[in-house]
Amino acid sequence: MTEIANQRVALLVFLLASILMFFASLSHEIEGAMEPRNHGVAAQTLLRKTYSVIVFAILGYLFTWTHRRTGTLPLMGSAVVIGLFSGTIEFFQRRMGAPEGLVWNAADTLMGLFGGLLGALFYARPKKWL
């Protein structure tokens, strides 16, 4: 892959991450407008947390893909970067008045780290898996 193509992919990852951060910062307002119906709060929370891990896994995969081509970042480094990004989202959500406490902020940050690690590991998997 050429250097220009790597830069375009890196820009795409940055734009995707920026869009994610924007919507994540509004998520507490959106959730406040939605009442849990028949499935209750626990199911809604589980869905949100699952969605979070999946989104951060996608970001982890893309981030690892852009950096492993040049050999500039190990797999765990990719996971840590994605975890820091997740923590940044939590920081801004808290500053904007999200009702979650520090325990949930820490849990969400760890889920982002876990998702980033899953994405990095999926990138590094043996190609014969799929």
BATORTOR-672982 format. One line per field, with one value per residue: residue number from 1; residue in one letter; x, y negated, z negated of N, C-alpha, C, O, CB in turn. Coordinates in steps of 0.02 Angstrom, whole numbers. Glycine has a CB too. Layout:
num c(NUM ...);
residu c(A ...);
n.X c(X ...);
n.Y c(Y ...);
n.Z c(Z ...);
ca.X c(X ...);
ca.Y c(Y ...);
ca.Z c(Z ...);
c.X c(X ...);
c.Y c(Y ...);
c.Z c(Z ...);
o.X c(X ...);
o.Y c(Y ...);
o.Z c(Z ...);
cb.X c(X ...);
cb.Y c(Y ...);
cb.Z c(Z ...);
END
This chain:
num c(1 2 3 4 5 6 7 8 9 10 11 12 13 14 15 16 17 18 19 20 21 22 23 24 25 26 27 28 29 30 31 32 33 34 35 36 37 38 39 40 41 42 43 44 45 46 47 48 49 50 51 52 53 54 55 56 57 58 59 60 61 62 63 64 65 66 67 68 69 70 71 72 73 74 75 76 77 78 79 80 81 82 83 84 85 86 87 88 89 90 91 92 93 94 95 96 97 98 99 100 101 102 103 104 105 106 107 108 109 110 111 112 113 114 115 116 117 118 119 120 121 122 123 124 125 126 127 128 129 130);
residu c(M T E I A N Q R V A L L V F L L A S I L M F F A S L S H E I E G A M E P R N H G V A A Q T L L R K T Y S V I V F A I L G Y L F T W T H R R T G T L P L M G S A V V I G L F S G T I E F F Q R R M G A P E G L V W N A A D T L M G L F G G L L G A L F Y A R P K K W L);
n.X c(43 27 105 20 -105 -109 -113 -237 -323 -294 -344 -479 -506 -486 -589 -703 -687 -702 -835 -896 -860 -931 -1068 -1068 -1050 -1173 -1253 -1306 -1409 -1493 -1525 -1593 -1710 -1769 -1878 -1863 -1948 -2038 -1926 -1844 -1722 -1600 -1581 -1573 -1456 -1363 -1369 -1319 -1188 -1136 -1142 -1049 -926 -916 -907 -787 -703 -705 -645 -521 -473 -462 -371 -260 -233 -194 -75 4 46 153 230 237 172 139 21 -41 -18 -103 -226 -217 -215 -345 -417 -381 -443 -576 -583 -570 -690 -777 -736 -778 -915 -947 -915 -1014 -1124 -1173 -1266 -1201 -1097 -929 -886 -954 -902 -768 -787 -841 -733 -641 -710 -698 -560 -550 -627 -546 -432 -486 -514 -383 -324 -403 -364 -233 -251 -226 -234 -302 -411 -528);
n.Y c(58 -110 -261 -373 -311 -253 -370 -419 -320 -334 -462 -436 -351 -443 -535 -453 -421 -549 -579 -478 -521 -641 -598 -514 -605 -663 -561 -540 -633 -587 -461 -497 -543 -430 -310 -162 -23 121 205 158 75 144 225 126 60 164 181 56 61 171 125 22 92 160 53 -8 99 103 -21 8 110 41 -61 15 77 -33 -69 45 78 -3 34 -38 -30 78 215 206 74 12 49 -21 -154 -162 -138 -253 -347 -310 -341 -480 -514 -479 -573 -695 -670 -668 -799 -864 -836 -705 -575 -464 -384 -386 -253 -190 -267 -226 -89 -97 -152 -47 48 -9 2 142 171 108 189 312 281 256 381 456 405 453 588 758 774 882 905 851);
n.Z c(0 40 -22 -12 -5 -132 -209 -171 -222 -358 -377 -354 -463 -566 -539 -555 -690 -745 -712 -787 -916 -922 -916 -1027 -1128 -1131 -1171 -1301 -1307 -1206 -1256 -1371 -1319 -1275 -1332 -1427 -1369 -1359 -1373 -1473 -1582 -1601 -1487 -1389 -1430 -1415 -1275 -1233 -1285 -1219 -1087 -1099 -1123 -1000 -907 -950 -926 -787 -760 -821 -738 -614 -651 -688 -568 -488 -552 -568 -443 -419 -523 -641 -764 -899 -929 -1058 -1084 -993 -1050 -1172 -1127 -1072 -1188 -1261 -1181 -1202 -1338 -1327 -1264 -1369 -1463 -1402 -1394 -1528 -1564 -1495 -1566 -1580 -1659 -1714 -1835 -1905 -1910 -1805 -1702 -1706 -1678 -1549 -1481 -1494 -1419 -1294 -1278 -1279 -1164 -1068 -1080 -1038 -904 -857 -878 -793 -671 -668 -661 -605 -431 -380 -459 -413);
ca.X c(0 68 101 -40 -163 -107 -135 -310 -355 -286 -392 -545 -512 -493 -657 -749 -680 -730 -908 -914 -854 -987 -1130 -1061 -1059 -1245 -1290 -1345 -1470 -1535 -1550 -1641 -1773 -1797 -1899 -1862 -2016 -2047 -1864 -1815 -1659 -1542 -1573 -1551 -1386 -1325 -1364 -1273 -1119 -1116 -1130 -987 -870 -913 -882 -716 -667 -697 -592 -458 -452 -440 -312 -204 -220 -156 -9 44 76 218 266 251 137 120 -51 -64 -16 -166 -279 -211 -237 -418 -440 -375 -496 -636 -580 -582 -762 -807 -721 -822 -984 -954 -914 -1077 -1178 -1199 -1284 -1163 -1047 -860 -878 -975 -852 -710 -808 -848 -665 -612 -743 -666 -494 -563 -647 -486 -390 -518 -502 -312 -312 -436 -321 -173 -269 -204 -281 -340 -470 -587);
ca.Y c(0 -170 -309 -414 -270 -248 -434 -424 -276 -366 -517 -405 -329 -504 -562 -406 -430 -614 -571 -438 -562 -688 -564 -489 -661 -677 -500 -545 -670 -543 -408 -527 -551 -364 -273 -90 3 188 240 134 38 189 244 66 50 217 165 -1 82 215 80 -13 137 173 -8 -16 153 80 -72 42 145 -9 -94 63 86 -89 -75 106 79 -37 63 -90 -22 147 226 179 1 -7 55 -75 -216 -160 -146 -324 -381 -295 -383 -549 -519 -479 -638 -746 -656 -690 -873 -888 -822 -637 -554 -406 -397 -371 -181 -175 -298 -181 -28 -112 -160 21 80 -37 34 211 170 93 249 362 260 266 453 481 387 494 660 794 763 943 908 833);
ca.Z c(0 46 -78 -3 -24 -205 -236 -160 -270 -423 -379 -360 -533 -607 -528 -587 -763 -762 -710 -845 -975 -922 -935 -1095 -1175 -1135 -1186 -1363 -1292 -1167 -1301 -1417 -1283 -1260 -1391 -1418 -1364 -1387 -1385 -1535 -1582 -1596 -1416 -1354 -1448 -1382 -1204 -1224 -1300 -1163 -1031 -1113 -1111 -928 -874 -966 -891 -717 -762 -836 -677 -565 -677 -683 -496 -462 -583 -560 -376 -424 -579 -690 -828 -914 -939 -1123 -1077 -960 -1099 -1220 -1094 -1068 -1257 -1278 -1144 -1239 -1399 -1307 -1255 -1436 -1494 -1373 -1414 -1598 -1564 -1466 -1613 -1578 -1727 -1737 -1886 -1888 -1900 -1736 -1657 -1703 -1644 -1478 -1455 -1488 -1362 -1235 -1274 -1260 -1094 -1029 -1080 -994 -835 -842 -873 -733 -615 -670 -660 -545 -375 -365 -501 -373);
c.X c(45 58 39 -102 -166 -133 -211 -348 -351 -335 -463 -557 -523 -564 -710 -747 -710 -807 -932 -912 -912 -1051 -1127 -1071 -1133 -1285 -1331 -1409 -1519 -1565 -1601 -1709 -1806 -1816 -1890 -1933 -2018 -1981 -1826 -1746 -1599 -1530 -1547 -1477 -1342 -1316 -1315 -1200 -1093 -1099 -1063 -926 -861 -884 -808 -674 -655 -642 -523 -430 -424 -375 -251 -184 -178 -85 34 76 145 259 279 218 120 45 -77 -64 -79 -223 -277 -234 -313 -448 -435 -428 -563 -640 -593 -656 -797 -796 -769 -895 -996 -957 -980 -1137 -1209 -1211 -1243 -1111 -978 -849 -898 -928 -791 -727 -813 -779 -632 -645 -715 -598 -502 -584 -588 -439 -420 -506 -430 -296 -345 -395 -262 -187 -237 -256 -323 -402 -533 -583);
c.Y c(-62 -216 -352 -375 -263 -313 -442 -380 -306 -424 -491 -382 -389 -533 -518 -415 -497 -612 -531 -480 -613 -655 -536 -545 -680 -619 -505 -584 -627 -490 -436 -535 -484 -330 -199 -63 72 222 215 103 85 209 185 53 102 204 108 20 128 174 45 30 150 112 -18 40 134 27 -41 78 94 -44 -48 73 29 -92 -13 110 47 -10 14 -78 51 153 195 103 -24 -4 -2 -142 -218 -168 -219 -366 -371 -336 -456 -561 -523 -545 -692 -733 -680 -766 -902 -867 -753 -612 -495 -428 -376 -296 -162 -208 -253 -117 -40 -121 -92 60 54 -6 107 216 156 153 303 345 272 340 482 464 435 569 694 789 824 950 894 857);
c.Z c(0 -15 -73 -23 -100 -237 -227 -210 -340 -430 -387 -432 -578 -600 -561 -663 -785 -761 -770 -908 -979 -945 -1006 -1146 -1182 -1161 -1250 -1352 -1253 -1212 -1350 -1385 -1270 -1326 -1378 -1417 -1395 -1406 -1446 -1527 -1572 -1524 -1375 -1367 -1414 -1307 -1191 -1235 -1245 -1101 -1039 -1099 -1036 -891 -888 -936 -818 -714 -776 -776 -626 -587 -671 -611 -469 -490 -575 -491 -376 -482 -635 -758 -840 -928 -1004 -1121 -1043 -1010 -1150 -1190 -1090 -1138 -1280 -1242 -1180 -1304 -1384 -1296 -1323 -1472 -1468 -1391 -1485 -1603 -1538 -1509 -1608 -1648 -1754 -1788 -1862 -1875 -1828 -1686 -1650 -1666 -1569 -1445 -1445 -1431 -1296 -1224 -1250 -1186 -1048 -1024 -1035 -920 -813 -833 -811 -671 -610 -665 -600 -490 -359 -408 -462 -303);
o.X c(95 10 7 -147 -220 -169 -244 -400 -400 -364 -503 -611 -564 -594 -756 -799 -741 -839 -983 -957 -939 -1086 -1177 -1098 -1153 -1345 -1385 -1459 -1579 -1625 -1648 -1760 -1866 -1774 -1907 -1974 -2002 -1980 -1779 -1717 -1552 -1472 -1505 -1439 -1289 -1262 -1275 -1156 -1034 -1049 -1025 -879 -805 -840 -770 -615 -602 -599 -474 -370 -370 -330 -197 -125 -130 -40 95 128 189 317 327 234 91 11 -129 -105 -106 -265 -329 -268 -343 -499 -480 -455 -602 -692 -624 -683 -841 -840 -797 -932 -1048 -996 -1000 -1194 -1266 -1172 -1250 -1083 -969 -807 -864 -915 -767 -687 -792 -769 -598 -612 -709 -579 -464 -560 -580 -410 -384 -491 -418 -260 -317 -391 -242 -140 -222 -316 -375 -443 -586 -629);
o.Y c(-65 -209 -367 -403 -266 -311 -470 -400 -303 -433 -519 -392 -386 -553 -543 -416 -501 -641 -549 -475 -625 -681 -534 -534 -710 -625 -476 -570 -629 -475 -401 -534 -482 -323 -175 -80 80 265 248 103 66 210 194 36 85 214 110 -2 124 186 38 8 150 120 -34 30 146 29 -60 76 104 -54 -70 76 40 -116 -18 141 66 -29 22 -114 84 103 162 71 -76 -50 -29 -181 -270 -201 -244 -414 -418 -363 -491 -613 -564 -570 -730 -781 -710 -794 -957 -880 -743 -626 -477 -483 -352 -277 -124 -179 -242 -92 2 -100 -80 99 92 11 130 260 188 166 336 389 295 360 527 503 455 609 661 797 818 994 923 845);
o.Z c(-36 -53 -124 -55 -129 -286 -271 -236 -377 -484 -424 -459 -624 -649 -593 -696 -838 -806 -801 -950 -1033 -989 -1041 -1200 -1232 -1172 -1254 -1386 -1266 -1207 -1368 -1419 -1255 -1371 -1324 -1461 -1454 -1450 -1468 -1473 -1536 -1502 -1332 -1322 -1388 -1280 -1144 -1198 -1226 -1068 -991 -1066 -1011 -848 -842 -921 -791 -670 -745 -763 -600 -547 -650 -595 -432 -456 -576 -483 -339 -490 -673 -806 -797 -936 -1004 -1153 -1063 -1012 -1169 -1222 -1104 -1145 -1314 -1271 -1186 -1321 -1425 -1316 -1333 -1506 -1507 -1401 -1501 -1641 -1557 -1490 -1630 -1693 -1812 -1784 -1806 -1834 -1795 -1633 -1594 -1626 -1529 -1388 -1395 -1397 -1248 -1167 -1207 -1150 -996 -971 -998 -880 -758 -788 -779 -624 -555 -665 -549 -502 -326 -397 -475 -263);
cb.X c(-48 53 164 -47 -159 -36 -98 -327 -324 -213 -387 -552 -449 -441 -672 -732 -605 -706 -930 -867 -787 -997 -1146 -992 -1018 -1270 -1243 -1303 -1453 -1495 -1492 -1616 -1761 -1746 -1973 -1820 -2039 -2083 -1820 -1810 -1651 -1554 -1639 -1593 -1378 -1359 -1433 -1291 -1116 -1171 -1187 -986 -880 -983 -922 -707 -707 -763 -608 -467 -512 -495 -322 -224 -285 -192 -17 0 30 207 331 228 73 161 -65 -20 45 -181 -274 -138 -206 -441 -399 -305 -499 -640 -513 -542 -789 -778 -648 -813 -999 -895 -856 -1085 -1231 -1150 -1356 -1129 -1064 -813 -920 -1047 -831 -685 -876 -890 -623 -621 -819 -660 -459 -618 -701 -449 -382 -594 -520 -268 -338 -507 -296 -134 -345 -190 -244 -296 -465 -597);
cb.Y c(0 -207 -353 -438 -200 -233 -491 -403 -205 -390 -560 -346 -289 -556 -568 -333 -427 -668 -536 -378 -599 -717 -508 -457 -722 -697 -443 -577 -734 -510 -377 -593 -588 -320 -288 -56 6 231 235 190 0 252 270 5 53 285 146 -57 117 266 28 -36 204 190 -70 -18 219 52 -125 91 184 -61 -115 131 91 -154 -91 168 42 -111 91 -155 -65 174 301 205 -20 39 123 -81 -220 -94 -102 -350 -355 -219 -375 -567 -459 -421 -658 -749 -580 -664 -899 -861 -870 -589 -536 -371 -361 -394 -141 -200 -367 -164 -3 -175 -204 59 68 -112 32 242 118 34 275 365 187 235 488 451 314 480 669 869 741 1004 859 759);
cb.Z c(-61 111 -79 71 10 -230 -202 -88 -269 -433 -314 -312 -555 -586 -453 -568 -783 -712 -644 -851 -975 -852 -886 -1105 -1152 -1066 -1191 -1418 -1253 -1110 -1340 -1442 -1217 -1221 -1409 -1473 -1290 -1337 -1324 -1583 -1647 -1638 -1387 -1374 -1524 -1393 -1176 -1273 -1368 -1148 -1024 -1186 -1149 -900 -897 -1042 -895 -689 -816 -893 -646 -553 -750 -714 -457 -477 -655 -571 -325 -433 -555 -664 -828 -974 -939 -1180 -1036 -900 -1136 -1245 -1023 -1035 -1304 -1259 -1071 -1256 -1432 -1243 -1214 -1478 -1480 -1297 -1409 -1641 -1521 -1395 -1604 -1540 -1729 -1677 -1951 -1943 -1951 -1724 -1684 -1774 -1672 -1467 -1502 -1554 -1365 -1240 -1343 -1304 -1082 -1059 -1152 -1009 -826 -896 -935 -727 -623 -733 -658 -563 -314 -375 -559 -374);
END
